[in-house]
Amino acid sequence: MKRTFVIASHSTLAAGMTAALKFFAGDDANIIELNAYLDNKPIGETIQEIFAERSEDEEVVVLTDLLAGSVNQNFFNYKNRPHTHIFTGMNMALGLSLLLEPTNDYLDVDRIRSIV
């Protein structure tokens, strides 16, 4: 099973979080970094491309910066996509805990609650 992480934020917080996560988890960690609003491309288009490139059975774990912020809101269009988990208020402990979870099975609600 494949699990992809999307680290998304306003400005460059996602870049810093991704670098820190890869420092601990290794450079081969499957992370997509989205630093929003640094170019003129609408964030919704970028998010649409991210999900279009994933198969339906691929698990996607999204970590965003601000609850109800525009980055987080744009991901909510995908909240009903199978095997998709959206977290807000990202931090190192949460990111590492999720990133280091075994990928032999999908994350379930009980495991997510335990991690959080």
CNS distance restraints for C-alpha pairs under 8 A (distance, minus, plus):
assign (resid   1 and name CA) (resid  57 and name CA) 7.88 0.50 0.50
assign (resid   1 and name CA) (resid  58 and name CA) 6.84 0.50 0.50
assign (resid   1 and name CA) (resid  59 and name CA) 7.82 0.50 0.50
assign (resid   1 and name CA) (resid 103 and name CA) 6.27 0.50 0.50
assign (resid   1 and name CA) (resid 104 and name CA) 6.22 0.50 0.50
assign (resid   1 and name CA) (resid 105 and name CA) 6.71 0.50 0.50
assign (resid   1 and name CA) (resid 106 and name CA) 7.71 0.50 0.50
assign (resid   2 and name CA) (resid  58 and name CA) 5.32 0.50 0.50
assign (resid   2 and name CA) (resid  59 and name CA) 6.26 0.50 0.50
assign (resid   2 and name CA) (resid 103 and name CA) 6.94 0.50 0.50
assign (resid   3 and name CA) (resid  30 and name CA) 7.35 0.50 0.50
assign (resid   3 and name CA) (resid  58 and name CA) 5.94 0.50 0.50
assign (resid   3 and name CA) (resid  59 and name CA) 4.61 0.50 0.50
assign (resid   3 and name CA) (resid  60 and name CA) 5.80 0.50 0.50
assign (resid   3 and name CA) (resid  61 and name CA) 7.34 0.50 0.50
assign (resid   3 and name CA) (resid 103 and name CA) 6.76 0.50 0.50
assign (resid   4 and name CA) (resid  30 and name CA) 5.40 0.50 0.50
assign (resid   4 and name CA) (resid  31 and name CA) 6.08 0.50 0.50
assign (resid   4 and name CA) (resid  32 and name CA) 7.46 0.50 0.50
assign (resid   4 and name CA) (resid  58 and name CA) 7.37 0.50 0.50
assign (resid   4 and name CA) (resid  59 and name CA) 6.21 0.50 0.50
assign (resid   4 and name CA) (resid  60 and name CA) 4.91 0.50 0.50
assign (resid   4 and name CA) (resid  61 and name CA) 6.22 0.50 0.50
assign (resid   5 and name CA) (resid  30 and name CA) 6.17 0.50 0.50
assign (resid   5 and name CA) (resid  31 and name CA) 4.67 0.50 0.50
assign (resid   5 and name CA) (resid  32 and name CA) 6.06 0.50 0.50
assign (resid   5 and name CA) (resid  60 and name CA) 5.81 0.50 0.50
assign (resid   5 and name CA) (resid  61 and name CA) 4.76 0.50 0.50
assign (resid   5 and name CA) (resid  62 and name CA) 5.80 0.50 0.50
assign (resid   5 and name CA) (resid  63 and name CA) 7.66 0.50 0.50
assign (resid   5 and name CA) (resid  99 and name CA) 7.68 0.50 0.50
assign (resid   6 and name CA) (resid  31 and name CA) 5.74 0.50 0.50
assign (resid   6 and name CA) (resid  32 and name CA) 4.70 0.50 0.50
assign (resid   6 and name CA) (resid  33 and name CA) 5.92 0.50 0.50
assign (resid   6 and name CA) (resid  34 and name CA) 7.14 0.50 0.50
assign (resid   6 and name CA) (resid  60 and name CA) 7.28 0.50 0.50
assign (resid   6 and name CA) (resid  61 and name CA) 6.18 0.50 0.50
assign (resid   6 and name CA) (resid  62 and name CA) 4.65 0.50 0.50
assign (resid   6 and name CA) (resid  63 and name CA) 6.20 0.50 0.50
assign (resid   7 and name CA) (resid  14 and name CA) 5.48 0.50 0.50
assign (resid   7 and name CA) (resid  17 and name CA) 7.47 0.50 0.50
assign (resid   7 and name CA) (resid  18 and name CA) 6.75 0.50 0.50
assign (resid   7 and name CA) (resid  31 and name CA) 7.02 0.50 0.50
assign (resid   7 and name CA) (resid  32 and name CA) 6.22 0.50 0.50
assign (resid   7 and name CA) (resid  33 and name CA) 5.02 0.50 0.50
assign (resid   7 and name CA) (resid  34 and name CA) 6.06 0.50 0.50
assign (resid   7 and name CA) (resid  62 and name CA) 6.07 0.50 0.50
assign (resid   7 and name CA) (resid  63 and name CA) 5.03 0.50 0.50
assign (resid   7 and name CA) (resid  64 and name CA) 6.21 0.50 0.50
assign (resid   8 and name CA) (resid  13 and name CA) 7.91 0.50 0.50
assign (resid   8 and name CA) (resid  14 and name CA) 5.29 0.50 0.50
assign (resid   8 and name CA) (resid  33 and name CA) 6.10 0.50 0.50
assign (resid   8 and name CA) (resid  34 and name CA) 4.54 0.50 0.50
assign (resid   8 and name CA) (resid  35 and name CA) 6.02 0.50 0.50
assign (resid   8 and name CA) (resid  36 and name CA) 7.17 0.50 0.50
assign (resid   8 and name CA) (resid  62 and name CA) 7.36 0.50 0.50
assign (resid   8 and name CA) (resid  63 and name CA) 6.16 0.50 0.50
assign (resid   8 and name CA) (resid  64 and name CA) 4.87 0.50 0.50
assign (resid   8 and name CA) (resid  65 and name CA) 6.82 0.50 0.50
assign (resid   8 and name CA) (resid  71 and name CA) 6.97 0.50 0.50
assign (resid   9 and name CA) (resid  13 and name CA) 5.79 0.50 0.50
assign (resid   9 and name CA) (resid  14 and name CA) 5.22 0.50 0.50
assign (resid   9 and name CA) (resid  34 and name CA) 6.50 0.50 0.50
assign (resid   9 and name CA) (resid  35 and name CA) 5.47 0.50 0.50
assign (resid   9 and name CA) (resid  36 and name CA) 5.91 0.50 0.50
assign (resid   9 and name CA) (resid  64 and name CA) 5.59 0.50 0.50
assign (resid   9 and name CA) (resid  65 and name CA) 5.16 0.50 0.50
assign (resid   9 and name CA) (resid  66 and name CA) 7.80 0.50 0.50
assign (resid   9 and name CA) (resid  71 and name CA) 6.30 0.50 0.50
assign (resid  10 and name CA) (resid  14 and name CA) 7.72 0.50 0.50
assign (resid  10 and name CA) (resid  35 and name CA) 5.93 0.50 0.50
assign (resid  10 and name CA) (resid  36 and name CA) 4.85 0.50 0.50
assign (resid  10 and name CA) (resid  37 and name CA) 6.48 0.50 0.50
assign (resid  10 and name CA) (resid  65 and name CA) 7.31 0.50 0.50
assign (resid  10 and name CA) (resid  71 and name CA) 6.89 0.50 0.50
assign (resid  11 and name CA) (resid  35 and name CA) 5.23 0.50 0.50
assign (resid  11 and name CA) (resid  36 and name CA) 5.50 0.50 0.50
assign (resid  11 and name CA) (resid  37 and name CA) 6.23 0.50 0.50
assign (resid  11 and name CA) (resid  38 and name CA) 6.18 0.50 0.50
assign (resid  12 and name CA) (resid  16 and name CA) 6.66 0.50 0.50
assign (resid  12 and name CA) (resid  35 and name CA) 5.27 0.50 0.50
assign (resid  12 and name CA) (resid  36 and name CA) 7.72 0.50 0.50
assign (resid  13 and name CA) (resid  17 and name CA) 6.17 0.50 0.50
assign (resid  13 and name CA) (resid  35 and name CA) 7.11 0.50 0.50
assign (resid  13 and name CA) (resid  65 and name CA) 7.92 0.50 0.50
assign (resid  14 and name CA) (resid  18 and name CA) 5.90 0.50 0.50
assign (resid  14 and name CA) (resid  33 and name CA) 5.96 0.50 0.50
assign (resid  14 and name CA) (resid  34 and name CA) 6.21 0.50 0.50
assign (resid  14 and name CA) (resid  35 and name CA) 5.68 0.50 0.50
assign (resid  15 and name CA) (resid  19 and name CA) 6.15 0.50 0.50
assign (resid  15 and name CA) (resid  33 and name CA) 6.34 0.50 0.50
assign (resid  15 and name CA) (resid  34 and name CA) 7.62 0.50 0.50
assign (resid  15 and name CA) (resid  35 and name CA) 6.73 0.50 0.50
assign (resid  16 and name CA) (resid  20 and name CA) 6.18 0.50 0.50
assign (resid  17 and name CA) (resid  21 and name CA) 6.07 0.50 0.50
assign (resid  17 and name CA) (resid  91 and name CA) 7.86 0.50 0.50
assign (resid  17 and name CA) (resid  92 and name CA) 7.25 0.50 0.50
assign (resid  18 and name CA) (resid  22 and name CA) 6.08 0.50 0.50
assign (resid  18 and name CA) (resid  31 and name CA) 7.22 0.50 0.50
assign (resid  18 and name CA) (resid  33 and name CA) 6.61 0.50 0.50
assign (resid  19 and name CA) (resid  23 and name CA) 6.15 0.50 0.50
assign (resid  20 and name CA) (resid  24 and name CA) 6.75 0.50 0.50
assign (resid  20 and name CA) (resid  92 and name CA) 7.81 0.50 0.50
assign (resid  21 and name CA) (resid  25 and name CA) 5.89 0.50 0.50
assign (resid  21 and name CA) (resid  26 and name CA) 7.71 0.50 0.50
assign (resid  21 and name CA) (resid  92 and name CA) 7.11 0.50 0.50
assign (resid  21 and name CA) (resid  95 and name CA) 7.09 0.50 0.50
assign (resid  21 and name CA) (resid  96 and name CA) 6.42 0.50 0.50
assign (resid  22 and name CA) (resid  26 and name CA) 4.66 0.50 0.50
assign (resid  22 and name CA) (resid  27 and name CA) 5.07 0.50 0.50
assign (resid  22 and name CA) (resid  28 and name CA) 7.65 0.50 0.50
assign (resid  22 and name CA) (resid  29 and name CA) 6.37 0.50 0.50
assign (resid  23 and name CA) (resid  27 and name CA) 7.08 0.50 0.50
assign (resid  24 and name CA) (resid  96 and name CA) 7.85 0.50 0.50
assign (resid  25 and name CA) (resid  29 and name CA) 6.37 0.50 0.50
assign (resid  25 and name CA) (resid  96 and name CA) 7.43 0.50 0.50
assign (resid  25 and name CA) (resid  99 and name CA) 7.42 0.50 0.50
assign (resid  25 and name CA) (resid 100 and name CA) 7.13 0.50 0.50
assign (resid  29 and name CA) (resid  99 and name CA) 7.81 0.50 0.50
assign (resid  36 and name CA) (resid  43 and name CA) 6.29 0.50 0.50
assign (resid  36 and name CA) (resid  71 and name CA) 7.24 0.50 0.50
assign (resid  37 and name CA) (resid  41 and name CA) 7.50 0.50 0.50
assign (resid  37 and name CA) (resid  42 and name CA) 7.67 0.50 0.50
assign (resid  37 and name CA) (resid  43 and name CA) 7.21 0.50 0.50
assign (resid  41 and name CA) (resid  45 and name CA) 7.28 0.50 0.50
assign (resid  41 and name CA) (resid  46 and name CA) 7.51 0.50 0.50
assign (resid  42 and name CA) (resid  46 and name CA) 6.89 0.50 0.50
assign (resid  43 and name CA) (resid  47 and name CA) 6.21 0.50 0.50
assign (resid  43 and name CA) (resid  71 and name CA) 7.38 0.50 0.50
assign (resid  43 and name CA) (resid  74 and name CA) 7.45 0.50 0.50
assign (resid  44 and name CA) (resid  48 and name CA) 6.05 0.50 0.50
assign (resid  44 and name CA) (resid  74 and name CA) 5.99 0.50 0.50
assign (resid  45 and name CA) (resid  49 and name CA) 6.23 0.50 0.50
assign (resid  46 and name CA) (resid  50 and name CA) 6.35 0.50 0.50
assign (resid  47 and name CA) (resid  51 and name CA) 6.42 0.50 0.50
assign (resid  47 and name CA) (resid  74 and name CA) 7.57 0.50 0.50
assign (resid  47 and name CA) (resid  75 and name CA) 7.05 0.50 0.50
assign (resid  48 and name CA) (resid  52 and name CA) 6.00 0.50 0.50
assign (resid  49 and name CA) (resid  53 and name CA) 6.26 0.50 0.50
assign (resid  50 and name CA) (resid  54 and name CA) 6.90 0.50 0.50
assign (resid  54 and name CA) (resid  58 and name CA) 6.24 0.50 0.50
assign (resid  56 and name CA) (resid  81 and name CA) 7.89 0.50 0.50
assign (resid  56 and name CA) (resid  82 and name CA) 6.82 0.50 0.50
assign (resid  56 and name CA) (resid  83 and name CA) 7.97 0.50 0.50
assign (resid  57 and name CA) (resid  82 and name CA) 7.33 0.50 0.50
assign (resid  57 and name CA) (resid  83 and name CA) 7.01 0.50 0.50
assign (resid  58 and name CA) (resid  83 and name CA) 6.90 0.50 0.50
assign (resid  59 and name CA) (resid  82 and name CA) 7.73 0.50 0.50
assign (resid  59 and name CA) (resid  83 and name CA) 4.70 0.50 0.50
assign (resid  59 and name CA) (resid  84 and name CA) 5.81 0.50 0.50
assign (resid  59 and name CA) (resid 106 and name CA) 6.89 0.50 0.50
assign (resid  60 and name CA) (resid  83 and name CA) 6.36 0.50 0.50
assign (resid  60 and name CA) (resid  84 and name CA) 4.81 0.50 0.50
assign (resid  60 and name CA) (resid  85 and name CA) 6.36 0.50 0.50
assign (resid  61 and name CA) (resid  84 and name CA) 5.94 0.50 0.50
assign (resid  61 and name CA) (resid  85 and name CA) 4.88 0.50 0.50
assign (resid  61 and name CA) (resid  86 and name CA) 6.13 0.50 0.50
assign (resid  61 and name CA) (resid  87 and name CA) 7.77 0.50 0.50
assign (resid  62 and name CA) (resid  84 and name CA) 7.68 0.50 0.50
assign (resid  62 and name CA) (resid  85 and name CA) 6.04 0.50 0.50
assign (resid  62 and name CA) (resid  86 and name CA) 4.69 0.50 0.50
assign (resid  62 and name CA) (resid  87 and name CA) 5.98 0.50 0.50
assign (resid  63 and name CA) (resid  86 and name CA) 6.12 0.50 0.50
assign (resid  63 and name CA) (resid  87 and name CA) 4.82 0.50 0.50
assign (resid  63 and name CA) (resid  88 and name CA) 5.66 0.50 0.50
assign (resid  63 and name CA) (resid  89 and name CA) 7.51 0.50 0.50
assign (resid  63 and name CA) (resid  90 and name CA) 5.55 0.50 0.50
assign (resid  63 and name CA) (resid  95 and name CA) 7.59 0.50 0.50
assign (resid  64 and name CA) (resid  71 and name CA) 6.85 0.50 0.50
assign (resid  64 and name CA) (resid  72 and name CA) 5.78 0.50 0.50
assign (resid  64 and name CA) (resid  86 and name CA) 7.65 0.50 0.50
assign (resid  64 and name CA) (resid  87 and name CA) 6.22 0.50 0.50
assign (resid  64 and name CA) (resid  88 and name CA) 4.68 0.50 0.50
assign (resid  64 and name CA) (resid  89 and name CA) 6.25 0.50 0.50
assign (resid  64 and name CA) (resid  90 and name CA) 5.78 0.50 0.50
assign (resid  65 and name CA) (resid  69 and name CA) 7.75 0.50 0.50
assign (resid  65 and name CA) (resid  71 and name CA) 7.72 0.50 0.50
assign (resid  65 and name CA) (resid  72 and name CA) 7.37 0.50 0.50
assign (resid  65 and name CA) (resid  88 and name CA) 5.63 0.50 0.50
assign (resid  65 and name CA) (resid  89 and name CA) 4.91 0.50 0.50
assign (resid  65 and name CA) (resid  90 and name CA) 5.53 0.50 0.50
assign (resid  66 and name CA) (resid  71 and name CA) 7.64 0.50 0.50
assign (resid  66 and name CA) (resid  72 and name CA) 6.62 0.50 0.50
assign (resid  66 and name CA) (resid  88 and name CA) 5.87 0.50 0.50
assign (resid  66 and name CA) (resid  89 and name CA) 5.50 0.50 0.50
assign (resid  67 and name CA) (resid  72 and name CA) 6.41 0.50 0.50
assign (resid  67 and name CA) (resid  88 and name CA) 5.50 0.50 0.50
assign (resid  67 and name CA) (resid  89 and name CA) 6.49 0.50 0.50
assign (resid  68 and name CA) (resid  72 and name CA) 5.90 0.50 0.50
assign (resid  68 and name CA) (resid  73 and name CA) 5.80 0.50 0.50
assign (resid  69 and name CA) (resid  73 and name CA) 6.05 0.50 0.50
assign (resid  70 and name CA) (resid  74 and name CA) 6.14 0.50 0.50
assign (resid  71 and name CA) (resid  75 and name CA) 6.76 0.50 0.50
assign (resid  72 and name CA) (resid  76 and name CA) 6.64 0.50 0.50
assign (resid  72 and name CA) (resid  88 and name CA) 7.01 0.50 0.50
assign (resid  73 and name CA) (resid  77 and name CA) 7.58 0.50 0.50
assign (resid  75 and name CA) (resid  79 and name CA) 7.06 0.50 0.50
assign (resid  75 and name CA) (resid  86 and name CA) 7.51 0.50 0.50
assign (resid  76 and name CA) (resid  86 and name CA) 7.76 0.50 0.50
assign (resid  78 and name CA) (resid  84 and name CA) 7.43 0.50 0.50
assign (resid  79 and name CA) (resid  84 and name CA) 6.46 0.50 0.50
assign (resid  79 and name CA) (resid  85 and name CA) 7.11 0.50 0.50
assign (resid  79 and name CA) (resid  86 and name CA) 7.07 0.50 0.50
assign (resid  80 and name CA) (resid  84 and name CA) 7.35 0.50 0.50
assign (resid  83 and name CA) (resid 106 and name CA) 7.13 0.50 0.50
assign (resid  83 and name CA) (resid 107 and name CA) 7.94 0.50 0.50
assign (resid  90 and name CA) (resid  94 and name CA) 6.73 0.50 0.50
assign (resid  90 and name CA) (resid  95 and name CA) 6.86 0.50 0.50
assign (resid  91 and name CA) (resid  95 and name CA) 6.08 0.50 0.50
assign (resid  92 and name CA) (resid  96 and name CA) 5.92 0.50 0.50
assign (resid  93 and name CA) (resid  97 and name CA) 6.03 0.50 0.50
assign (resid  94 and name CA) (resid  98 and name CA) 6.19 0.50 0.50
assign (resid  94 and name CA) (resid 115 and name CA) 7.19 0.50 0.50
assign (resid  94 and name CA) (resid 116 and name CA) 6.69 0.50 0.50
assign (resid  95 and name CA) (resid  99 and name CA) 5.95 0.50 0.50
assign (resid  96 and name CA) (resid 100 and name CA) 5.90 0.50 0.50
assign (resid  97 and name CA) (resid 101 and name CA) 6.42 0.50 0.50
assign (resid  97 and name CA) (resid 115 and name CA) 6.59 0.50 0.50
assign (resid  98 and name CA) (resid 115 and name CA) 7.33 0.50 0.50
assign (resid 107 and name CA) (resid 111 and name CA) 6.31 0.50 0.50
assign (resid 107 and name CA) (resid 112 and name CA) 6.59 0.50 0.50
assign (resid 108 and name CA) (resid 112 and name CA) 6.18 0.50 0.50
assign (resid 109 and name CA) (resid 113 and name CA) 6.12 0.50 0.50
assign (resid 110 and name CA) (resid 114 and name CA) 6.25 0.50 0.50
assign (resid 111 and name CA) (resid 115 and name CA) 6.23 0.50 0.50
assign (resid 112 and name CA) (resid 116 and name CA) 6.13 0.50 0.50
